[in-house]
Amino acid sequence: MKSSPFPYIAITTLLLITITVMSAMDFPFNWVFYLTVLGQVFLVIMVYKVLTDDYTTDKTFEHFYEDRPIEPIEVPVEKEKFR
C-alpha cells in the first residue's frame, strides 16, 4: 500500500514555520540550525514523495478550473487581403 504525500507536506510545512517563529523569537542558534538541517532533509523527502506519488487524472488543460468550467470559444479567422 502506497502512502499519501500529504502527511509529508504537513510535517515539512509545520517544521519550517516553527523554524521561522523560533528565529524571530531569538532562540539559541544551535536549535535553529539543527531544525533547519532537519527541515532541509524533510523537504527533499517531501519532494521525492510528491513526485513519485501514483496519482492519475483524466483532466486536461481544456477543463481549466473544476469550480468554474469554461467552454472553448472559437475565434473566427478572417482572410486577410494583402496588397
N, C-alpha and C positions, 0 to 999 in steps of 0.2 A: 504494500500500500504506500502510495507516494504522499508525502506530507505537503500541506499548503504553504506557500511562501509568506502568507500574511502574518503569522507569529514572528517570523524573522524581521519583517518590515516594522512591526510594532516594537519589538525589543530594541532594534537599532535606533529607531526614532526616539524612544524614551531615553536611551542611553546618551544620545548626542544632545538632547535637550537638557538632560541632567548635567552634562559637561559644561554647557553654556551657562547654566544657572550657577554652577559651582565656581566657574572662572569669574563671573560677575560679582560673586559674594566673597572673593578673595580667599578661597580655600587654599590649603597648602599645595605648593607646586607639585609635589610628588603624587598626590591624589589625582589631580587634574591630568598630569602627564600619563599615568598608568591607565586611567579611564579613557584617555584619548587613544592610546595604543590599542586598548581593548575595543574601542569604537571602530577603529580602522579595520580590525580583524572581522568584527561583526558586519561591517559594510561590505567587505569582499565576499563573505559568506552569503549575505543577503542578495547581492547582485548575482552570484552564481545560482542561488536557489530560484530567483525570479526568471533568469534566462533559461534555465533547464526545466522549468515547470512545463508539464504536459497539458497545455491549455489550447483548445481549438475553438474556433468560432466560425459561423457561416456568414458573418457580416463582412461587408466590403466598404470601400470608401464611398460608394454610391449611397449607402444607408445614412451617412452623415451622423448626426446625433440621434440616439434612440428616443429621447424625450421630445424631440422636435423634428420629425421626419420631413424631408423636403422632397418635392417631386423634381425630377430633372427638367430643366427648361431647354427649349430648343431656340437657338438664335437664328433667325432667318438670314441667310447669306445672299446678298445681292451681287449680281455680276457687275464688277467694276468695268467702266469703259475707259480704257487707256487711250491716249491721243496717238 
